[in-house]
């Protein structure tokens, strides 16, 4: 229980600062993007293309990370199952 409380305390300390930095970086990115597009209109097309590519990569990453987490959880369950069966067979052989 103490370790769990420490982990939550760490999250409570780090999450607001990380969220603030992320929001600041996103707003700064939009400001730069608006300034570049306002000064050079022809750069809007490549910027849009790169945003679409990044959005597609994001979707690929999310799908693969979810599949990996599912596979990891399934592997952990199979590991516990196999160790339980091994211990039962070891006890039966005694």
One Martini backbone bead per residue (centre of mass of N, CA, C, O) as a GRO file, in nm:
protein
   94
    1UNK     BB    1   0.056   0.064  -0.018
    2UNK     BB    2   0.298   0.260  -0.006
    3UNK     BB    3   0.383   0.243  -0.305
    4UNK     BB    4   0.119   0.344  -0.423
    5UNK     BB    5   0.126   0.622  -0.284
    6UNK     BB    6   0.392   0.714  -0.411
    7UNK     BB    7   0.300   0.700  -0.706
    8UNK     BB    8   0.069   0.905  -0.677
    9UNK     BB    9   0.247   1.138  -0.582
   10UNK     BB   10   0.417   1.154  -0.838
   11UNK     BB   11   0.184   1.209  -1.029
   12UNK     BB   12   0.082   1.469  -0.885
   13UNK     BB   13   0.352   1.625  -0.940
   14UNK     BB   14   0.399   1.575  -1.266
   15UNK     BB   15   0.137   1.623  -1.431
   16UNK     BB   16   0.095   1.934  -1.435
   17UNK     BB   17   0.368   2.008  -1.566
   18UNK     BB   18   0.338   1.835  -1.821
   19UNK     BB   19   0.074   1.961  -1.920
   20UNK     BB   20   0.179   2.251  -1.942
   21UNK     BB   21   0.410   2.193  -2.146
   22UNK     BB   22   0.234   2.071  -2.367
   23UNK     BB   23   0.047   2.312  -2.412
   24UNK     BB   24   0.271   2.515  -2.483
   25UNK     BB   25   0.380   2.359  -2.732
   26UNK     BB   26   0.117   2.357  -2.896
   27UNK     BB   27   0.078   2.664  -2.913
   28UNK     BB   28   0.353   2.720  -3.046
   29UNK     BB   29   0.305   2.554  -3.300
   30UNK     BB   30   0.058   2.716  -3.400
   31UNK     BB   31   0.201   2.988  -3.421
   32UNK     BB   32   0.412   2.905  -3.630
   33UNK     BB   33   0.218   2.800  -3.844
   34UNK     BB   34   0.068   3.069  -3.887
   35UNK     BB   35   0.318   3.242  -3.961
   36UNK     BB   36   0.409   3.078  -4.207
   37UNK     BB   37   0.139   3.088  -4.368
   38UNK     BB   38   0.118   3.400  -4.376
   39UNK     BB   39   0.393   3.438  -4.538
   40UNK     BB   40   0.367   3.135  -4.682
   41UNK     BB   41   0.119   2.991  -4.861
   42UNK     BB   42   0.263   2.734  -4.998
   43UNK     BB   43   0.307   2.582  -4.703
   44UNK     BB   44   0.021   2.458  -4.647
   45UNK     BB   45   0.033   2.189  -4.803
   46UNK     BB   46   0.270   2.044  -4.656
   47UNK     BB   47   0.152   2.077  -4.374
   48UNK     BB   48  -0.101   1.908  -4.426
   49UNK     BB   49   0.044   1.652  -4.507
   50UNK     BB   50   0.201   1.610  -4.237
   51UNK     BB   51  -0.050   1.595  -4.056
   52UNK     BB   52  -0.169   1.342  -4.187
   53UNK     BB   53   0.072   1.155  -4.140
   54UNK     BB   54   0.077   1.187  -3.830
   55UNK     BB   55  -0.211   1.078  -3.786
   56UNK     BB   56  -0.154   0.796  -3.904
   57UNK     BB   57   0.079   0.721  -3.711
   58UNK     BB   58  -0.088   0.740  -3.456
   59UNK     BB   59  -0.284   0.510  -3.525
   60UNK     BB   60  -0.068   0.290  -3.551
   61UNK     BB   61   0.047   0.315  -3.266
   62UNK     BB   62  -0.212   0.258  -3.104
   63UNK     BB   63  -0.270  -0.022  -3.216
   64UNK     BB   64   0.007  -0.155  -3.142
   65UNK     BB   65   0.004  -0.092  -2.835
   66UNK     BB   66  -0.256  -0.244  -2.769
   67UNK     BB   67  -0.162  -0.519  -2.873
   68UNK     BB   68   0.084  -0.541  -2.686
   69UNK     BB   69  -0.068  -0.525  -2.417
   70UNK     BB   70  -0.246  -0.771  -2.469
   71UNK     BB   71  -0.013  -0.971  -2.509
   72UNK     BB   72   0.119  -0.926  -2.235
   73UNK     BB   73  -0.123  -1.012  -2.063
   74UNK     BB   74  -0.152  -1.293  -2.186
   75UNK     BB   75   0.135  -1.391  -2.115
   76UNK     BB   76   0.102  -1.365  -1.808
   77UNK     BB   77  -0.127  -1.568  -1.781
   78UNK     BB   78   0.027  -1.807  -1.909
   79UNK     BB   79   0.253  -1.811  -1.702
   80UNK     BB   80   0.078  -1.869  -1.451
   81UNK     BB   81  -0.044  -2.127  -1.561
   82UNK     BB   82   0.221  -2.288  -1.605
   83UNK     BB   83   0.327  -2.269  -1.311
   84UNK     BB   84   0.087  -2.410  -1.184
   85UNK     BB   85   0.110  -2.677  -1.338
   86UNK     BB   86   0.400  -2.741  -1.252
   87UNK     BB   87   0.343  -2.749  -0.945
   88UNK     BB   88   0.132  -2.972  -0.956
   89UNK     BB   89   0.312  -3.191  -1.088
   90UNK     BB   90   0.529  -3.187  -0.869
   91UNK     BB   91   0.336  -3.272  -0.634
   92UNK     BB   92   0.244  -3.546  -0.768
   93UNK     BB   93   0.543  -3.677  -0.788
   94UNK     BB   94   0.604  -3.704  -0.470
   0.00000   0.00000   0.00000
